[in-house]
Amino acid sequence: MTNFWDHFWLREVPPHALAIVRIALGLYLLVYAGLYIPNLSVLFSSDGFLLPLYLDRFPEFSLFLAPPSPLVTHIIYAVFLLCIAGIALGAFFRFSVFGTIAISLYLWQLQLHGFATSYNRILLLCLLVLLFSGAHRTLSFDQWRRSGSIFHWEPISILPQRLIALQITATFIGVGLQKLWLPLWTKGEVLAYSFISRWTTPLSRWYSRLPLTIASYDVVVILVKILQPTAAVGLWIPRVRLPCIALWTMFLLLVATMLSIWWFLFIIPAFILFYEPETVFSWCRTRYGDRIPKKPVKLTK
């Protein structure tokens, strides 16, 4: 039992799975943050209508908590984008992750604190875990600076990979079980109304016009309530892992295209964390061959 526990939580592994997630997350955040650029002054500066969360509680820190000028806002956001790019590139990695977290929380307390959803929480946890994960120990600028090649690698603890995978599982099981007792999810009306609500998309508007009975929506709701927690557990079972990943990928894509809730798409690349790091390492060596050495690089002091 002790050997199993140590093997699952504590062994040293190749960093390639986390490195792939780091790159994908950084690119996703660049796109996400880029959407705010045209409206920075209105959203985050003194030229907009802002309600800072902590300004009235801590007036002595008004210099930091009050909305900045438009110029300062654009400077802060430029640093924010550089930090996010640093995550994707693995450049000055810990500084980049810390800067991304700090500026995200600063912007959140200025304007976005009324919309802190499960997306915000899972993203914050992923960034906090990545901060100490060693995800920059390969396929990164930092590794090139340390050893002369982005393909060199150093072993890291498997613990960060397990923590992110478990958080994804807990989120999926939670949203699945929640639907079992929420009154609105007893019938298919919740889905039918969602397709004609403020979250509607061209695809969902087309679907809502089909000559379907409410019973068809009831069936979809029942399937969702059954498959969500089941597929969340299945991510850990090798024999059914790939079908469960395909199912969750399809579900997240449908939520994005039919309900305009696309923020969870960053989870799709993270499904690779449910595979053993050694398996991911073998895949990478199959793709890049001898450019990725079989053994970790030994750095001289």
C-alpha positions as CSV (number, residue, x, y, z in Angstrom):
1,M,0.0,0.0,0.0
2,T,2.8,2.4,0.8
3,N,4.5,1.7,-2.5
4,F,1.3,2.3,-4.4
5,W,0.7,5.6,-2.5
6,D,4.3,6.8,-3.2
7,H,4.1,5.7,-6.8
8,F,0.8,7.5,-7.4
9,W,1.5,10.7,-5.6
10,L,5.2,11.2,-5.1
11,R,7.4,9.6,-7.8
12,E,9.6,11.6,-10.1
13,V,8.4,11.6,-13.7
14,P,9.2,13.3,-17.1
15,P,7.6,16.8,-17.3
16,H,6.2,16.6,-20.8
17,A,2.5,16.2,-19.9
18,L,2.5,19.3,-17.7
19,A,4.6,21.2,-20.3
20,I,2.0,20.5,-23.0
21,V,-0.8,21.7,-20.6
22,R,1.4,24.8,-19.8
23,I,1.7,25.7,-23.5
24,A,-2.0,25.1,-24.3
25,L,-3.1,27.1,-21.2
26,G,-0.9,30.0,-22.0
27,L,-2.1,30.2,-25.6
28,Y,-5.7,30.0,-24.4
29,L,-5.2,32.8,-21.9
30,L,-3.7,35.0,-24.6
31,V,-6.8,34.6,-26.7
32,Y,-9.1,35.1,-23.7
33,A,-7.2,38.2,-22.4
34,G,-7.0,39.6,-25.9
35,L,-10.8,39.9,-26.1
36,Y,-10.7,42.6,-23.4
37,I,-8.2,44.8,-25.2
38,P,-10.7,47.0,-27.2
39,N,-12.5,48.0,-24.0
40,L,-9.8,48.3,-21.4
41,S,-10.5,51.9,-20.5
42,V,-14.2,51.2,-19.9
43,L,-13.6,48.0,-18.0
44,F,-10.6,48.6,-15.9
45,S,-9.8,52.4,-15.7
46,S,-11.1,55.5,-14.1
47,D,-12.8,56.4,-17.3
48,G,-15.3,53.6,-16.8
49,F,-18.0,52.9,-14.3
50,L,-16.2,50.6,-11.8
51,L,-17.1,49.3,-8.4
52,P,-13.9,48.1,-6.8
53,L,-14.6,45.3,-4.3
54,Y,-12.3,46.3,-1.5
55,L,-11.9,50.1,-1.9
56,D,-14.6,51.0,0.7
57,R,-13.2,48.5,3.2
58,F,-9.6,49.5,3.0
59,P,-9.5,53.2,2.0
60,E,-5.9,53.5,3.2
61,F,-4.9,51.4,0.2
62,S,-6.8,53.5,-2.3
63,L,-3.6,54.0,-4.3
64,F,-3.7,50.3,-5.2
65,L,-7.4,49.5,-5.1
66,A,-8.9,52.5,-6.9
67,P,-9.3,52.3,-10.7
68,P,-6.1,53.6,-12.4
69,S,-5.9,56.0,-15.3
70,P,-6.4,54.7,-18.8
71,L,-2.6,55.0,-19.5
72,V,-1.7,53.0,-16.3
73,T,-4.4,50.5,-17.2
74,H,-2.9,49.8,-20.6
75,I,0.6,49.5,-19.1
76,I,-0.7,47.0,-16.5
77,Y,-2.5,45.0,-19.2
78,A,0.6,44.9,-21.4
79,V,2.6,43.4,-18.5
80,F,-0.3,41.0,-18.0
81,L,-0.1,39.8,-21.6
82,L,3.7,39.5,-21.3
83,C,3.2,37.3,-18.2
84,I,0.7,35.1,-20.0
85,A,3.1,34.8,-23.0
86,G,5.8,33.8,-20.5
87,I,3.6,30.9,-19.4
88,A,3.2,29.6,-22.9
89,L,6.9,30.0,-23.7
90,G,8.1,28.8,-20.3
91,A,10.1,32.0,-20.0
92,F,10.9,33.3,-16.5
93,F,8.1,30.8,-15.6
94,R,7.5,31.4,-12.0
95,F,7.6,35.1,-12.3
96,S,5.2,34.9,-15.3
97,V,2.7,32.7,-13.4
98,F,2.8,34.8,-10.3
99,G,2.3,38.0,-12.4
100,T,-0.6,36.4,-14.2
101,I,-2.3,35.5,-10.9
102,A,-1.6,38.8,-9.2
103,I,-2.8,41.0,-12.1
104,S,-5.8,38.7,-12.7
105,L,-6.9,39.2,-9.1
106,Y,-6.3,42.9,-9.3
107,L,-8.5,43.3,-12.4
108,W,-11.1,41.0,-10.9
109,Q,-11.4,43.1,-7.8
110,L,-11.8,46.2,-10.0
111,Q,-14.7,45.0,-12.1
112,L,-15.3,41.3,-12.6
113,H,-15.9,40.2,-9.0
114,G,-19.7,39.8,-9.6
115,F,-19.0,36.9,-12.0
116,A,-16.6,34.6,-10.1
117,T,-17.7,31.2,-11.4
118,S,-16.4,27.7,-11.2
119,Y,-14.3,28.6,-14.2
120,N,-12.4,31.2,-12.3
121,R,-11.8,28.9,-9.4
122,I,-10.5,25.9,-11.4
123,L,-8.3,28.3,-13.4
124,L,-6.9,29.9,-10.3
125,L,-6.1,26.5,-8.8
126,C,-4.4,25.3,-12.0
127,L,-2.2,28.4,-12.1
128,L,-1.3,28.0,-8.4
129,V,-0.3,24.4,-8.9
130,L,1.6,25.2,-12.1
131,L,3.6,27.8,-10.1
132,F,5.4,25.1,-8.2
133,S,5.1,22.3,-10.7
134,G,8.2,22.4,-12.8
135,A,6.1,22.5,-16.0
136,H,8.9,24.7,-17.5
137,R,11.5,21.9,-17.3
138,T,11.1,21.0,-20.9
139,L,9.8,22.6,-24.2
140,S,10.5,26.0,-22.8
141,F,12.7,29.1,-23.0
142,D,13.9,28.5,-19.4
143,Q,15.1,25.0,-20.2
144,W,16.9,26.3,-23.3
145,R,18.6,28.9,-21.1
146,R,19.6,26.3,-18.5
147,S,20.8,23.5,-20.8
148,G,21.0,24.8,-24.4
149,S,18.0,22.9,-25.8
150,I,14.2,23.2,-25.3
151,F,14.0,19.4,-25.7
152,H,16.2,18.6,-22.7
153,W,14.3,17.7,-19.6
154,E,14.6,17.3,-15.9
155,P,12.4,15.1,-13.8
156,I,9.6,16.6,-11.7
157,S,7.2,15.3,-9.0
158,I,4.0,13.8,-10.3
159,L,2.0,15.5,-7.5
160,P,1.0,18.7,-9.5
161,Q,-0.3,16.5,-12.3
162,R,-2.4,14.5,-9.9
163,L,-3.8,17.6,-8.2
164,I,-5.0,19.2,-11.5
165,A,-6.5,15.9,-12.7
166,L,-8.3,15.4,-9.4
167,Q,-9.6,19.0,-9.5
168,I,-11.0,18.4,-13.0
169,T,-12.6,15.2,-11.8
170,A,-14.1,16.8,-8.7
171,T,-15.5,19.7,-10.9
172,F,-17.1,17.3,-13.3
173,I,-18.6,15.0,-10.6
174,G,-19.8,18.1,-8.7
175,V,-21.7,19.6,-11.6
176,G,-23.1,16.2,-12.5
177,L,-24.3,15.4,-9.0
178,Q,-25.7,18.9,-8.6
179,K,-28.1,18.3,-11.4
180,L,-29.6,15.4,-9.5
181,W,-31.1,17.5,-6.8
182,L,-31.5,21.0,-8.4
183,P,-35.3,21.5,-9.0
184,L,-34.7,23.2,-12.4
185,W,-33.0,20.0,-13.7
186,T,-35.9,17.7,-13.1
187,K,-37.2,18.2,-16.6
188,G,-36.0,19.3,-20.0
189,E,-37.4,22.8,-19.8
190,V,-34.2,24.1,-18.4
191,L,-32.4,23.1,-21.6
192,A,-35.2,24.3,-23.9
193,Y,-35.3,27.7,-22.2
194,S,-31.5,28.0,-22.3
195,F,-31.5,27.6,-26.1
196,I,-33.7,30.8,-26.4
197,S,-32.1,32.8,-23.5
198,R,-29.3,35.4,-23.5
199,W,-26.8,32.5,-23.8
200,T,-28.2,31.5,-27.2
201,T,-26.1,31.0,-30.3
202,P,-27.0,30.6,-34.0
203,L,-26.7,26.8,-33.5
204,S,-28.9,26.7,-30.5
205,R,-31.5,29.0,-32.1
206,W,-31.6,26.6,-35.1
207,Y,-31.9,23.6,-32.8
208,S,-34.7,25.3,-30.8
209,R,-36.8,25.7,-34.0
210,L,-36.8,22.0,-34.8
211,P,-40.1,20.3,-34.4
212,L,-39.0,18.5,-31.2
213,T,-41.2,17.7,-28.2
214,I,-40.2,18.6,-24.7
215,A,-39.8,14.9,-24.1
216,S,-36.7,14.9,-26.3
217,Y,-35.2,17.6,-24.0
218,D,-36.1,15.4,-21.0
219,V,-34.1,12.6,-22.5
220,V,-31.1,14.8,-23.0
221,V,-31.2,16.0,-19.4
222,I,-31.4,12.4,-18.1
223,L,-28.4,11.4,-20.2
224,V,-26.4,14.4,-19.0
225,K,-27.2,13.6,-15.4
226,I,-26.1,10.0,-15.9
227,L,-23.0,10.5,-18.1
228,Q,-21.4,13.4,-16.4
229,P,-20.4,11.7,-13.1
230,T,-19.9,8.4,-14.9
231,A,-17.5,9.8,-17.5
232,A,-15.7,11.8,-14.8
233,V,-14.7,8.6,-13.0
234,G,-14.0,6.9,-16.3
235,L,-11.2,9.3,-17.0
236,W,-9.1,7.4,-14.5
237,I,-9.9,3.9,-16.0
238,P,-7.5,3.0,-18.8
239,R,-9.9,0.8,-20.7
240,V,-12.6,3.5,-21.0
241,R,-10.4,6.6,-20.7
242,L,-10.3,7.5,-24.4
243,P,-14.1,7.3,-24.9
244,C,-14.6,9.4,-21.8
245,I,-12.2,12.0,-23.0
246,A,-14.1,12.0,-26.4
247,L,-17.4,12.3,-24.5
248,W,-16.2,15.2,-22.4
249,T,-14.6,17.0,-25.3
250,M,-17.8,16.7,-27.3
251,F,-19.8,18.0,-24.2
252,L,-17.5,21.0,-23.7
253,L,-17.6,21.9,-27.4
254,L,-21.4,21.7,-27.4
255,V,-21.7,23.9,-24.3
256,A,-19.4,26.4,-26.1
257,T,-21.2,26.3,-29.4
258,M,-24.8,26.1,-28.1
259,L,-24.7,28.1,-24.9
260,S,-21.8,30.6,-25.5
261,I,-20.0,29.1,-22.4
262,W,-16.6,28.5,-24.0
263,W,-14.4,29.3,-21.0
264,F,-14.0,25.7,-20.0
265,L,-12.4,24.7,-23.3
266,F,-9.0,25.1,-21.7
267,I,-9.8,21.8,-19.9
268,I,-9.7,19.8,-23.1
269,P,-5.8,19.8,-23.5
270,A,-5.6,19.0,-19.8
271,F,-7.1,15.6,-20.4
272,I,-3.6,14.5,-21.2
273,L,-2.9,14.6,-17.5
274,F,-5.0,11.5,-17.0
275,Y,-2.4,9.5,-18.8
276,E,0.7,8.4,-17.1
277,P,3.6,10.9,-17.6
278,E,5.8,8.1,-18.9
279,T,3.2,7.3,-21.6
280,V,3.1,10.9,-22.7
281,F,6.9,11.0,-22.8
282,S,6.9,8.0,-25.1
283,W,4.5,9.7,-27.4
284,C,6.7,12.8,-27.5
285,R,9.8,10.7,-28.3
286,T,7.8,9.0,-31.1
287,R,7.0,12.4,-32.6
288,Y,10.4,14.1,-32.1
289,G,12.8,11.1,-32.0
290,D,16.3,11.6,-30.6
291,R,15.8,15.3,-30.2
292,I,14.2,14.4,-26.9
293,P,16.8,12.4,-24.9
294,K,15.9,9.2,-23.2
295,K,17.4,10.3,-19.9
296,P,17.1,13.7,-18.1
297,V,19.8,16.2,-18.6
298,K,22.4,16.6,-15.9
299,L,23.1,20.2,-15.2
300,T,26.5,21.3,-14.0
301,K,26.7,23.9,-11.3
